[in-house]
Amino acid sequence: MQNTNQISIENPRIDNLYDEPSYAISHTSKGEMKEWGKGSAKLFTHLAIRRGKGLIKGIGTLLKFSTFESISLVDAIINNNTIGHISNRSNTAYNNIKSTSNKFYHTIKIIASSLRTNPKEAAPQILLGFIGFLVGSGGLDGDGGICDSDLYFGIGNHRSIFTHSIIPALAVETIAFSLVSLVNTVHGNLPSSHDSFWDKLVANNQKLATAFAGGTCAGIAYHLLVDMNPTADRIKPYSDLPFSTTMEGHQAIFGINAATEIIDLKKKNSQQ
């Protein structure tokens, strides 16, 4: 007896889903493809500049924080108030963690509400975001994923600046939204009797790309924070920095790159 709950896609449809975009691209003019290429290059530049601003902001915040903490600690030592200072900073850290936890809880409530009110739209976005996070981070242990792809070139190349930085996040986001632009460009050249999948994709591709790119970039930031491991005396440093630095310097570079991606996350919903 056939299982009616089993989901299957007929072979002819799979063939159509492969052939139709090829047909559409072949019937798209060189001028349109050239404009798409220019748009992708412009997008890459825009995303790189946006992250550059975030990097500068992250470095500035780190320097400001370090300077403030150093001055405060010295002042506390001079005034014989070291214990009180440490207690005060502990309370501040606790309040910051509590505030962040509340924001996270609020976000979870919004996601749950979206699943209840509009599951058909929310579920694919959440799924893609989750998949993206796993692709970027390698999992909750921060082992694997895009960042650790440098292992394919040998253990001596592990923790390359080209994979353990904002660079892979920039590449992923550029590719995701360039594909959105490509689908939109060639959609009008699909066969008149094309699969309805392409119409649905065009209607939702911006949101889906945002979910996947956001999840992947969040995963990369998480992976970098795990590799930073600020509580460790020694970590596996970068393998190919163009300059020498201390172990703390390597940790700071991991942290600044992670902070840059975290800062950039809230800007993805405004992606054009």
C-alpha positions as a printed NumPy array, in Angstrom:
array([[  0.   ,   0.   ,   0.   ],
       [  1.399,   3.397,  -0.971],
       [  2.249,   5.816,   1.837],
       [  0.128,   8.91 ,   1.148],
       [  2.169,  10.977,   3.605],
       [  5.352,  10.601,   1.602],
       [  6.492,  13.75 ,  -0.213],
       [  7.843,  13.178,  -3.691],
       [  8.763,  15.245,  -6.715],
       [  8.239,  13.704, -10.108],
       [ 11.288,  13.392, -12.334],
       [  9.783,  15.524, -15.125],
       [  9.396,  18.408, -12.691],
       [ 12.992,  18.074, -11.522],
       [ 14.098,  18.189, -15.149],
       [ 11.998,  21.308, -15.711],
       [ 13.443,  23.038, -12.652],
       [ 16.883,  22.43 , -14.133],
       [ 16.089,  23.259, -17.766],
       [ 13.915,  26.348, -17.273],
       [ 16.551,  28.635, -15.696],
       [ 19.057,  27.531, -18.357],
       [ 16.5  ,  28.469, -21.009],
       [ 15.839,  31.813, -19.314],
       [ 19.528,  32.702, -19.03 ],
       [ 20.184,  31.751, -22.667],
       [ 17.325,  34.055, -23.73 ],
       [ 18.53 ,  36.96 , -21.602],
       [ 20.403,  39.58 , -23.587],
       [ 24.105,  40.224, -23.064],
       [ 23.218,  43.761, -22.071],
       [ 20.992,  42.543, -19.236],
       [ 23.633,  40.082, -18.031],
       [ 26.248,  42.83 , -18.196],
       [ 24.056,  45.083, -16.053],
       [ 23.583,  42.218, -13.602],
       [ 27.36 ,  41.801, -13.39 ],
       [ 27.811,  45.525, -12.754],
       [ 25.107,  45.39 , -10.106],
       [ 26.85 ,  42.483,  -8.363],
       [ 30.15 ,  44.387,  -8.335],
       [ 28.391,  47.456,  -6.967],
       [ 26.718,  45.31 ,  -4.305],
       [ 30.082,  43.859,  -3.256],
       [ 31.536,  47.355,  -2.92 ],
       [ 28.516,  48.546,  -0.936],
       [ 28.7  ,  45.605,   1.485],
       [ 32.475,  45.986,   1.881],
       [ 32.123,  49.702,   2.713],
       [ 29.29 ,  48.955,   5.138],
       [ 31.436,  46.419,   6.951],
       [ 34.405,  48.783,   6.853],
       [ 32.36 ,  51.362,   8.72 ],
       [ 31.308,  48.673,  11.199],
       [ 34.953,  47.625,  11.636],
       [ 35.988,  51.197,  12.409],
       [ 33.082,  51.511,  14.83 ],
       [ 34.039,  48.23 ,  16.515],
       [ 37.681,  49.248,  16.915],
       [ 36.628,  52.657,  18.249],
       [ 34.28 ,  51.082,  20.783],
       [ 36.982,  48.644,  21.905],
       [ 39.549,  51.416,  22.35 ],
       [ 37.053,  53.604,  24.182],
       [ 36.09 ,  50.751,  26.486],
       [ 39.715,  49.777,  27.151],
       [ 40.718,  53.369,  27.905],
       [ 37.755,  53.911,  30.221],
       [ 38.337,  50.664,  32.089],
       [ 42.07 ,  51.358,  32.488],
       [ 41.518,  54.877,  33.805],
       [ 38.746,  53.705,  36.136],
       [ 40.906,  50.889,  37.531],
       [ 43.91 ,  53.174,  38.127],
       [ 41.657,  55.728,  39.831],
       [ 40.167,  52.989,  42.04 ],
       [ 43.645,  51.767,  43.033],
       [ 44.805,  55.306,  43.892],
       [ 41.714,  55.836,  46.039],
       [ 41.982,  52.397,  47.685],
       [ 38.636,  51.389,  46.188],
       [ 39.716,  48.402,  44.087],
       [ 37.193,  45.978,  45.598],
       [ 34.355,  48.469,  45.192],
       [ 35.36 ,  49.129,  41.576],
       [ 35.441,  45.409,  40.734],
       [ 32.042,  44.936,  42.405],
       [ 30.579,  47.853,  40.463],
       [ 31.91 ,  46.572,  37.121],
       [ 30.561,  43.093,  37.937],
       [ 27.11 ,  44.558,  38.549],
       [ 27.336,  46.487,  35.272],
       [ 28.331,  43.336,  33.389],
       [ 25.453,  41.434,  35.009],
       [ 22.954,  44.129,  34.005],
       [ 24.279,  44.131,  30.428],
       [ 23.958,  40.346,  30.214],
       [ 20.437,  40.554,  31.653],
       [ 19.471,  43.241,  29.131],
       [ 20.857,  41.15 ,  26.257],
       [ 18.98 ,  38.079,  27.536],
       [ 15.726,  40.05 ,  27.642],
       [ 16.245,  41.224,  24.054],
       [ 16.949,  37.636,  22.98 ],
       [ 13.807,  36.429,  24.766],
       [ 11.792,  39.176,  23.045],
       [ 13.186,  38.08 ,  19.668],
       [ 12.192,  34.466,  20.369],
       [  8.656,  35.642,  21.205],
       [  8.449,  37.538,  17.908],
       [  9.609,  34.445,  15.988],
       [  7.082,  32.247,  17.802],
       [  4.324,  34.768,  17.061],
       [  5.293,  34.828,  13.367],
       [  5.11 ,  31.04 ,  13.212],
       [  1.6  ,  31.106,  14.686],
       [  0.203,  33.938,  12.549],
       [  1.93 ,  33.282,   9.222],
       [  3.659,  29.875,   9.286],
       [  3.919,  29.488,   5.5  ],
       [  6.078,  32.598,   5.239],
       [  7.897,  32.499,   8.572],
       [  8.869,  28.814,   8.67 ],
       [ 11.036,  28.8  ,   5.486],
       [ 12.836,  31.967,   6.638],
       [ 13.55 ,  30.537,  10.087],
       [ 14.68 ,  27.227,   8.567],
       [ 17.038,  28.973,   6.15 ],
       [ 18.359,  31.162,   8.956],
       [ 19.058,  28.075,  11.067],
       [ 20.719,  26.254,   8.168],
       [ 22.782,  29.363,   7.46 ],
       [ 23.903,  29.519,  11.091],
       [ 25.07 ,  25.896,  10.964],
       [ 26.868,  26.496,   7.661],
       [ 28.612,  29.548,   9.096],
       [ 29.423,  28.288,  12.585],
       [ 29.855,  24.558,  12.121],
       [ 27.547,  23.972,  15.098],
       [ 27.316,  25.092,  18.702],
       [ 30.879,  23.921,  19.346],
       [ 32.145,  26.323,  16.671],
       [ 34.041,  23.515,  14.961],
       [ 33.76 ,  23.337,  11.173],
       [ 31.608,  25.41 ,   8.874],
       [ 32.795,  27.99 ,   6.373],
       [ 35.535,  29.347,   8.633],
       [ 37.286,  25.98 ,   8.929],
       [ 37.246,  25.39 ,   5.169],
       [ 40.928,  26.418,   5.262],
       [ 41.655,  22.921,   6.607],
       [ 41.216,  21.63 ,   3.047],
       [ 44.558,  23.292,   2.29 ],
       [ 46.346,  21.587,   5.182],
       [ 46.49 ,  21.986,   8.945],
       [ 49.295,  24.539,   8.541],
       [ 46.828,  26.91 ,   6.875],
       [ 44.205,  26.558,   9.604],
       [ 42.803,  29.822,  10.969],
       [ 43.638,  31.811,   7.895],
       [ 42.695,  35.492,   7.943],
       [ 40.865,  34.844,   4.665],
       [ 38.389,  32.443,   6.303],
       [ 38.43 ,  33.594,   9.943],
       [ 37.303,  37.162,   9.372],
       [ 34.541,  39.215,   7.782],
       [ 35.749,  38.131,   4.307],
       [ 33.67 ,  34.902,   3.99 ],
       [ 30.618,  36.706,   5.386],
       [ 31.045,  39.405,   2.748],
       [ 31.324,  36.732,   0.04 ],
       [ 28.242,  34.815,   1.232],
       [ 26.059,  37.914,   1.392],
       [ 27.225,  39.128,  -2.027],
       [ 26.513,  35.734,  -3.621],
       [ 23.087,  35.428,  -1.949],
       [ 21.798,  38.803,  -3.117],
       [ 23.488,  38.522,  -6.511],
       [ 21.497,  35.321,  -7.063],
       [ 18.346,  37.202,  -6.06 ],
       [ 19.168,  39.821,  -8.674],
       [ 19.904,  37.136, -11.285],
       [ 16.584,  35.374, -10.676],
       [ 14.74 ,  38.681, -10.975],
       [ 16.641,  39.515, -14.175],
       [ 15.932,  36.269, -16.026],
       [ 12.452,  35.558, -14.644],
       [ 10.72 ,  37.355, -17.496],
       [ 12.507,  35.098, -20.002],
       [ 11.271,  31.815, -18.556],
       [  9.045,  29.685, -20.816],
       [  5.411,  30.83 , -20.686],
       [  4.404,  27.51 , -19.127],
       [  7.194,  27.519, -16.506],
       [  6.908,  25.92 , -13.066],
       [  5.103,  28.039, -10.479],
       [  8.105,  27.564,  -8.176],
       [  9.91 ,  30.417,  -9.959],
       [  7.019,  32.846,  -9.416],
       [  6.923,  32.01 ,  -5.712],
       [ 10.695,  32.356,  -5.524],
       [ 10.641,  35.824,  -7.072],
       [  7.904,  36.894,  -4.66 ],
       [  9.915,  35.811,  -1.595],
       [ 13.561,  35.628,  -2.657],
       [ 14.587,  38.862,  -0.921],
       [ 13.32 ,  37.651,   2.459],
       [ 14.772,  34.173,   1.965],
       [ 18.184,  35.557,   0.973],
       [ 18.141,  37.891,   3.977],
       [ 17.334,  34.968,   6.302],
       [ 20.078,  32.744,   4.905],
       [ 22.721,  35.492,   4.716],
       [ 21.831,  36.729,   8.194],
       [ 21.988,  33.224,   9.672],
       [ 25.293,  32.438,   7.953],
       [ 26.924,  35.703,   9.011],
       [ 25.685,  35.221,  12.58 ],
       [ 27.202,  31.725,  12.499],
       [ 30.537,  33.099,  11.286],
       [ 30.529,  35.71 ,  14.073],
       [ 29.76 ,  32.969,  16.606],
       [ 32.59 ,  30.785,  15.27 ],
       [ 35.045,  33.688,  15.576],
       [ 33.985,  34.329,  19.174],
       [ 34.531,  30.65 ,  20.021],
       [ 37.982,  30.754,  18.404],
       [ 38.779,  33.983,  20.267],
       [ 38.211,  32.21 ,  23.623],
       [ 39.058,  35.213,  25.845],
       [ 39.349,  33.066,  28.987],
       [ 42.183,  30.937,  27.56 ],
       [ 45.856,  31.758,  28.139],
       [ 46.701,  30.549,  24.657],
       [ 44.7  ,  29.843,  21.513],
       [ 45.478,  28.635,  17.991],
       [ 46.59 ,  31.917,  16.387],
       [ 46.133,  33.123,  12.825],
       [ 48.376,  31.256,  10.404],
       [ 48.986,  33.981,   7.83 ],
       [ 48.804,  37.447,   9.356],
       [ 51.077,  39.83 ,   7.404],
       [ 52.543,  41.066,  10.7  ],
       [ 53.553,  39.679,  14.091],
       [ 51.489,  40.251,  17.202],
       [ 50.947,  38.883,  20.685],
       [ 48.464,  36.167,  21.611],
       [ 46.197,  38.916,  22.925],
       [ 46.546,  40.609,  19.547],
       [ 45.311,  37.495,  17.747],
       [ 42.372,  37.272,  20.146],
       [ 41.568,  40.95 ,  19.575],
       [ 41.501,  40.436,  15.782],
       [ 39.117,  37.497,  16.172],
       [ 36.933,  39.622,  18.442],
       [ 36.926,  42.723,  16.234],
       [ 35.915,  40.687,  13.168],
       [ 33.137,  38.999,  15.165],
       [ 31.944,  42.353,  16.502],
       [ 31.906,  43.802,  12.976],
       [ 29.572,  41.038,  11.777],
       [ 27.347,  41.398,  14.836],
       [ 27.07 ,  45.144,  14.21 ],
       [ 26.266,  44.431,  10.55 ],
       [ 23.471,  41.945,  11.304],
       [ 20.867,  44.611,  12.065],
       [ 21.57 ,  46.284,   8.704],
       [ 20.667,  43.29 ,   6.571],
       [ 16.908,  43.866,   6.668],
       [ 17.48 ,  47.157,   4.849],
       [ 19.344,  45.309,   2.066],
       [ 18.306,  46.61 ,  -1.33 ]])
